[in-house]
């Protein structure tokens, strides 16, 4: 005769011995072990007969890591901390949600944290997984160069949250990856003298493993008497931003000119680097000082034999027609883009055939998805894409995900190679950089978490707050629609 528990075992397909005496007694440990193992999430098999399907599913999945309920996510807060990345300020933001998932983003180096916090009231209560919807809501508040930093920081943080919610890396949400490693390029350090220069460059190549370098060789290298109009302009102050100063004027307007002697002094720097690294390694260039398109052509022709990978931002990016004059007149590829916000201005340059390589900075260009769109449009028109970057590992990893998902990607700048604690700013389960290449992570979101202990040690001395509450940014008091 079958016992009640025998009947239950037979109901769920457990084959019983034909002879009753061979069956396990009702009070035996074996029988109790079976029912213990047969329980799912604490619910006995018998419970399935008396519970609703909703309760049954809830119990049976109670120990399953479901990560989140993405459709129910809501943004509840946004806070910031300003981290010093070497000598530059890099505001890091954190967006929090109602499910305990947080995401990190970064305002572009040198930008203000206010660019991001200004957006807080406009995104509270929205679902962070609706990345494109939120981006379209806030993109009107960004602009070229650092003014785009807030919009881009929010976009980075949203992808970080969405990836964590769906348990997948950010690149997967952009369409998947083309590569497992991302090639990096680094500055070429000059050193105090010839021996120091040789040692520094050898370290870049042999110890750090970089296979792609970039250098500066501008009119600051020339004696001022070899630059026409240097008796009026301070040519060594191209980073000044004081009104009507040399640095604050658009390049063409200062009307400095490069003489033959100045060219010789500038070109000698390139020759020195090329003699050290050879020609197998790509060598790009940047930061020439201020002059017009005619002098840009003069300089470009003088360096042809050194086969530079690109000449970058010789004049401001806004002057498409003049840039086309330069690129048409020289063999070396022309590159620009680190200060351009959104794809539309890149499209103008590409359609005009003014550039050979687009060079967006993801923390200005619009974030991960917009930068991928820029790369895709460039590829359709036979133009390559490199990526400009200077910041903390938060923004770096956003760049790595975007680069992994963009087919025509060439190389990503790494501007913090010589900062010993730079990688310690984040916690990660994977190696970030190995011999001049970034390893594409498999962890969800951006794949890193801020190391708060280390970040606290490198806060902006003028702003020591660290992710404190920001209720003053909670309320939106403006009408933002751009039409009547």
N, C-alpha and C positions, 0 to 999 in steps of 0.2 A: 504494500500500500504506500502511495506517495505521500510524503509529508508536505505541508504548505510551502516550505522552502524548496522542496524538490520540484513542485509544480512551477514555482517561480523560475528555477534554474532551467527547466525544460522550455518554458515560455521564451527565454532569451537564448535558446539554442545550445545549452550545455548538455552534452550526452551523458546520461547516467548509466551506471552498471545495471545489467538486467536483474541480478539477484539483489534483493533488499539488504541481505546481510553484508554485501560488499560495499554498500553505500556509506558515505561518511556520516557519522552520527550528528544529530541536530546540534549538540553542544560541543562538537569537536573544534580544535584550533584551526584545522584545515578549512572547515566550512566557514568559520568566522573570517579567515584570511581571504577567502574567495570574495566574500561580500565586501570586505574592506577594499580590495583591489578593484572590484567592479564599480565602486562608487566613483562618480565624476564630479570634481569640484565640491566634494562634501555631500552630494546628493545620492542616496542609495538607489539601486535599480528599482526597488519597489516604489520609490517616490515618484518615478516617471508616470505611474499609473494614476496618481491622484493630483498631479500638478498641472497647471496651465502650460502651454507651450512657451509663453513668455518667461515664466518662472524657471522652467526647465532649461531654456537657453541661458538665462542669467546665471544659474548655478553651474551649468556645464562649461561656461566660459569665464568663470570668476577668477581663474588663475592664468588666463591667457593675457599676454601683454598686447593690448590693442592700441597702445600709444596715445590715441586721443580719439575724439569724435570730431573730425575736421569740420563738418558742416555746422557744428554748434560752437566753434571757436569765436571768441570776441576779444578785441583789443581792449585792455583795461587800463594800461598805463604806459608811459614812455619816460625814461630818465637818461641821464648822461654823465660821463666823466671825461675830462680832457687829459689825455695821456701825452707825455713828451716822447716823441720818437727820435731819439738823438737830440737834435736842436729844434725840431719842428713840432708844432702843436697838432694833435690828431684827436678830435672829439669822437668818442665812442658812444653810441646810443644803445639802449636796451629796451625793447618793446615786450611788455608782459601781456598775458592772456588769462582768461577765466579758467583755464584748465592747467595752469601751472607751467605751460610751455613758454619759454622766452626766446627771443632772437636778438642777435647783435648785428649792428651796422656801423659804418664809420663815415663821418663827414670828411671830405678830402683834406689832406694835409694843408695846414695854414688857413683853413676855413673856420667859420664861427659855429659853435654849437647852437647858436640861435637860429641858424638856417633850418635845423632839424626840429627844434622844440616849437617853432612857429607852426609846425604842421600837426602837432599833437591833437589839438581840438578838432581837427578835420578828419581824423582817422579813428578816434575813440568810438568803440561800439561796433566797428566794422569787422568782418571776418578777414583775418590776415591771410588766409589762403586765396582770397580774391585779389591776387597780386596786381594783375593788369587793371582791374577796376579801380583800385586804390591809386595806382600810378597815374591813371588818367585823371583822377580827381585832384591830385596834388601837383602834377607836372607844371602847371602854370606858375607855380611859385619858385621854380628853378630858373637859372639863367646860365650863361656861359661862365667858364672858369670856376672859381670856388663857390659862386653863388648857387651852383647846382648841387652842392654838397649835401644839403638837407634832404632833398628828394631822393638822391642816390643812396644815402644812408638808410632811409626808411625802406627803400626797395630791397636792399641787401638783407635787412632784418626780417622782412616778410618772407623771402625765400628761405631763410634760416628756420623760421617757424614752420612754414609749409612742409619743408623737408622732414623736420622732426615729427610733425603731425602724421605724415604719410610714411614715415620710416624709410626715406630714401634720400640719397645725396642730391644737392641742388641741381647738378648737371643733368640728372635723370629727368628732372621736371622741365628742362630746356630742350629735351629731345634725345638725350643720351650723349655718350662721350665718343670722340674720335680717337682719343689717345689716353694712355695710362700715366704718361709723364708730360710735364709742360716745360719747354725749354726756357731758360732764364738768360737775361743779359745784364751785365753789371758795368758800372763805371770803371774806367781805367785810371788807377791812382798814379799821380805823377811823382810824388816823392820829393825829398829835399835836395837830392843830387842824383847823379847818374847811377850810383850803386844802389841807393835807396829805391829809385824808380824800378830798376831791374828786379830787385827783390820783391817789391809789391806786385808787379805784374806777374812774376813767376808764381806768387802765392795765389793770385786770381785763377791762374790756369792749372797749376800742378796740384795745389792743396785743395782749393775750393772747387775746382773742376769746371769752371765756366768755359763754354765753347763759343761764346758770343759776347763781344765787348762794345762799349760806347765811350766816346771821349769828347771833351770840350776843346775847341781851339778857336778862340775868338780874338777880336781886335785888342782885347786886354793884354794879349801876349806881345803885341807890337809896341815899340817905343812911341809915345804920343806924337813926337815930331814926325812920325811916318804915317799918321792918320790926318787927312785934311779936315779941318774944322774942329780939331781937338783943343784949339786955343779957346774955344767957347764952351764946348760940352765936356763934362767929366766922363770920359768913355769907360772908366773903371767902375761906374755906378749904375750898371744896367738893371740892378734890382731895386733901385730907389723908386719910391712911389709918390714922392712929393710933387705937387702940381707944378707943371712946366719944367720939371727936371728931365735930364737925359733918359732916365729909366721909365718915366711916366709918359714919354712921347712915343707915338707910333713910329716904328723904325725909319720909314721913308722920310719923315718930317724933319729929322735932325740934319740930314744931308751931310753926313760924314762920308769920306771916300778913302778907299784902300790904295796905297801906293805900292809900287813894285817892291820896295824894301819891306813894307809891312807884310805883303804876301809871302815873301821869303821867310820872315820870322814866324808867321803862322803855319806855313806848310812844313817847316822844319819839325814842328811838334808831331805832325802826322807821320812823317818819315821815321822819326825816332820810335814811335809806337809800332809801326809796320815792321821795322827792322827787328824788333824784339819778338813780335807775335807771329810774323809770317803772313801769308796770304790765305791759308786754309781757313783761318778763323774770321768770321764776319766782324767788321769794324764799322759801326755807325758813328754819327757825329751830331753835336748839338751846341747851342749857346755861342753865338758868333758876335754878339753886340748888335748895335743898331746901324743899319744902312739900307739903301733902297734896292730895288730889283736889279738895277744895272750892276751894282757892286756884287750882288749875290751871284749873278751870272759870271762875273769876273773871277770870283772866288771858286765857284763851282768848276769852271774850266781849269783852274790852276791845280785842282786836286784830282783830276780824272785818273791819272796813272796809279793812284793809290787804291782805286776800286772800293770806295766806301759803300757800305750797304745802303745808306741813305744820308741825305742832308736834311736836317729837321728844323722846321720853323725858322727859316731864314728871314722871313718877313711875317707880319701878323696874318693869321689864317683867313681873315675876312676879305682879303683882296684877291679874289679868285682869278681875275684876269691877269694880274701881275704875277701870281704864282704860276699860272700857265705859261707866261713868257719865260720864266726861269726854267721850268721843267722841260719846255720845248727846246731850250738853248743848250742844255747840258746832258751828259750821258748818265751821270749818277742819279739814282732814283730820288725823288722828292717826297718828303713825308710831313704830314701835319695832323693835328687833331686833339692834342691833349687838353685844349681849352674849349672844345666845341661841345655844346649841349644839344642832345637829341639827334636823330638820324637825318633830319631834313637838310641841315647844313653840310653834312657829309655827302649827301646825295648830290647837292649842287657841285661840289668839288669833283666828285666821281664822274658825273654826267659831262662836266666841262673838260674831262681828261686832263685835269690840272695836277693830279697827284698819282704817284705810282704805288704808294703805301699809305693806308690810313692808320692813324696812331692815336686811338681814343684812350682817355683815362676813364676807367669804369666809374670812378667816383665823381666824374663830371658829365660823362656822356649819357647818363640816364639809368645806370645800373646794369644788372646781368642780362635781362632780356633785351633791352634796347641796344646794348653793345653787341649782342649776338646778331640782332637784326642788321646792324651796321656792317658787321663782317659778312653776313650772307649777301647783302646788296653789293658790297664791294666784290665778292667772289663772282657774282653773276656778271660783273663788268670787267673781270680780269685784273682786279686789284687785290693785293695781299693786305693782311692786317697784323700789325704789331700792337702791343699794349703798353701804355705808359703807367707807371705806378710808383708811388712813394707813400708809405704809411705803415700801420701796424699789421700784424698777421691776420686781423679780422678782415680788413679790406683785401689783403693779399689772397686769402683763401677764396673770397668772392671772385677775384680775378682768375684764380686757378680753375674754378668750376666753369666760368664763362669760356676760358681758353680751351678747356677740354671739350666743350660742346660746339666749338666754332671750327669749321674745317680748314679755312684759309689762314689760320693763325700761324705767325712766324715765331715770335718770342715775347716774353713778358719781362718788363724791367724789375730788377730787385735793387732798391736804393738803400737798403739797410744792412748790407753785407757785413760791414765792419762793426756793427753794434752787438756786443757779446751777449746781452740779455734779451735781444729782440724776440727770438723764438720762445723764450720763457714767458712772454706776455700772454700766451694761451696754453690751455691744456688740450692735448689731443692723443688719440690712441694710435696714431700712425706717425711715421717720420714725415716731416714737412718737406725737407729739401735734402737732396742727395746728389753730390757732385755736379752742381750747376743745373739741376733739374728739380722741379717741384713734383712730388708724387701726388697723383690725383686721389683724394680720399674716398673711402666707401661708407664712411659714417654719415648719418642723416644730417640734413641741412648743410651748413657750411663746413661741418666736420670738426669744428673747434669750439671751445668754451673759453671765455676770458679767465685768466689766472688773476684773481682779484688781489692776492697777496703781492704779486710782482707789480701789477698795475698801480697799486697804491704807492709803491716806491718811486714811481715815475710820473706823478701827477704834475700838471702845470702849476708852477709856484705861485701864479697869480689867481688860480682857481682850484682850490683843494677839495671842493665838494666831490663826493663819490656816490653816484646813483642815489642822491637824496630825492625825496618826494618833490614833484614839480606841479603842485595844484594851480599855480599862477598861469599855466599854459593849458588848463582844461577847457576853458570856455571860449567858443568862437563868437566874436562880436562883429563879424563883417559879412557882407553879401558878396560872394566870390564869383557868381556866374558872369561869363564874359559876353553875354548877349541880353537884349531886352525881352 
